[in-house]
Each structure stands twice: as C-alpha cells, then as structure tokens.
Amino acid sequence: MYFVHFLLCMQHAGAAMHTGIAILLFVCAAFFAACCLLVVAPVYLELRNLNIPPGVANPGKLRMIHCVYVGISVVGQILGRLGLCHQINFIRCCRCFIMASKKPVSPGLRIKDLTFSGVPVRVYEPKTASGEKKRGLVYFHGGGWMFGCIDDYDEVCQYISLESDTIVVSVGYRLAPEHRYPAHLDDCEVVTRHFLSTAATDFEVDPHRVAVGGDSAGANLAAALCQRLSKTPDCHLPSPCAQVLIYPALQMADFHLPSYQQNHSVPILFRGRAAFYFLQYLNGNTSVSQQILEGKHVPVELKLRFKKWLDPDNLPPQFRKGARSPQVIPSHDRDVYHIIKQGLDPEISPLLAEDDVISLAPPTFILTCEFDVLRDDGILFRKRLKDAGVEVTWEHLSDGFHGIISFFNQGWLTFQSSQRGMDSIVRYIRTL
C-alpha cells in the first residue's frame, strides 16, 4: 500500500517536473524571440533608411555587411543594458573577429609585436636583401577614433610591406571613449619620433624615407601629425617624407558639403555617425550632434573665414551634381560653439590650417571614394595643398565607399575596388 502511494507521488512529481521544464523552455523561447525581435527590428529600419546608389561596388554585399554591423551594435546595446558587457567592448571584439586576418604570415615577412615609447606597435619587415636602406611607413588605423586595432589591419599592412618592400609600423594608439584628444595624436607622435630616431640603427631604414599614413580617422591623425611636426621641428630628426591619406576625415566645420548630402545614408559611414565620431574624439559630448549637422556650431565670422577653403565651388563640377546650397543660418548657438570650439583647431580639423602651415606639408597621396561622406574633405585638401605648391597624387575610386580597403583580401568580404585602392597605395609608396 505504501509502495503504491510512493509510486503515485513519484508520478505526480515527474509530471510537475515536466511541466516546470516545459514552462522554462517556453520562457527561454519567448526571451530568445524577443531578443531576435529587438535585433531584427532596428536592422529592418536601417535597411529602409539605406541609400545605396547604383554605382556602388557590390551593393548587395555592402547591404549585408551593414546589416551585420547594425546587428552587432544592437546586441551590444542589449548586453550593455543587461550589465553583461559594455557595448563598445562587444563591438570591438566582434569587429576584430570579423576583420582580423587569420591567414598565415607571408614567408617574405618578419612580423614583430613591440612597444615604442610605451605604445604598442606591430612591425612588418620584408626579408628581401638590398644594397641600400629601406623606406618606412608609420601607419595609423581607422575606426572613428573609437574602434580598430593592429589586428584589424594586419592584412593591409602585410600587403603594403611585402609589395612595396617597405618596413611598416602599425600603431595601436589609444581609443575613445576611454581617451580623448590629444591622446590619439600624442601616441602617433611618440611612435613616429621613436621610429625616426631608431630607423637606421634598429631597422636599416633610411629616416629620410619614412612616411606616415592612415585611413579615415587614421588619415586625420597623419595629416594633423605632419602639421604638428612642421610647427615644432626637431633638428635631430628628419620630417616625414610623405603623407598617405586614405579617405581622410579632415574637418568638423561643415557637414553639408556635397558629399555629405549625396552619401548621407550610404554605408559604412553615415553623415550622423561622422559627427558622432568627431565628438567622441573631441570630448564625448554627443548631445550637440544635431546642432552640428545643422551648422549651428560655427560663428558667422568663422564661416566666412572657412568659406575660401570649404566652398563647394572649389570642387570639380562632377562632384557638385544634385547638391543643395546650405540654409543660411544668421547666428550660431554659443553654447554649442563653446562645447566644440577646440574641434575647429587644425589638430582636429587639418583642412582648416592656415596657408603657411599647409605649405609645409610633405608630398601627399590622397585616396577618395565616390560614395563616401568624406570624399570632399580629401578633394578640398588636395586643392589647398596644390595651391600651396605641395606635390599631390590623387586616386579616386569611382565605385568605392568609405572603409573599402578594410575589406582587402578578406574572402567573401572582398571588393574589387579594395584591390585597386591597395595597388594605388603601393604604387605611390614605391616612389618614395
């Protein structure tokens, strides 16, 4: 009798346990579905806001990459709100996983991870022997001053080093939001000075054949660094022999240039995100993003001063098609100007440097992409340099978009334009 009662109790307990498991599975499924909805909905909205012109290289692939990036950002935001992981760290890890090269090191290179004056660097040395000292390139990666790392650009730096027979130093400078201006630029300066001082003895590099370069935010740092070094020359060190600027971000005074209008919602860099990244680099106060996009951050007298450099009429006619004249704003917001004032300094906006500083720039290579909000920054900088008598080599990718060289030799992520862009960079570096 007791035994039968025991069996009945066990049966009820088993049924209750199965019910509990079923409820738990249902809750987990509901939670998973809710998370998927939270990710899918923003991605869908982003797709609706996309504007990928017909001339963009591989538009379907670009659309898919953008969806992946948006999904990563949304998941990072969810994890951040749950207290499981900081959104920025999650995005950085995912970007590194997607972009970092997993290919074996080329047998023609020696690669070393070192530190120069406390800043992490990766040095790429071609094994080829020659009767003369090699050239060098100090490379600053892109990523909006917030993302990117040495690993992300391993494939790019390997290719440049191997194909141009150049020793490349890739710099792991500090990032926002943990660090603000001038931390990034300071790191780039100390690495460049260290390499120039040790190039001949430690790396068999001719210090008079050392260039600096980078892409996007990294190109901003390269241009700002050349200006800083030209204003504070070191009698014991040569200046960089050239600057290699790949779709550079060069000013935060005018986000209404034709390229900002034409490509405002073309991946990978939207118009609003460009302002956001500048603010993160500057001081982290992104509450004024909209006012900046509307042009309320620059006093009228400064707009008149900058006009001679930023006037769309300075662009070739083919780049002005379809652009509207900006709305005239009779006055500025003083509070906003106070917040962003330092962002108009040439160390953050190198395009706004005075003529005497521009004239001291070294020979320059500029690569621009047709479908990039930063296109006109590069083209206007080219004009300023040429007007000042600086030798400029310009390469324009008519089907390119912002960030395209990051997809060089990345398997299914590769774009043909990335190969053309990389080859143009290598051709230029070979001339140094």
Summary of the structure (lengths in Angstrom):
residues: 432
radius of gyration: 25.3
end to end distance: 97.6
largest distance: 105.9
contacts: 1437
relative contact order: 0.11
helix: 53%
strand: 14%
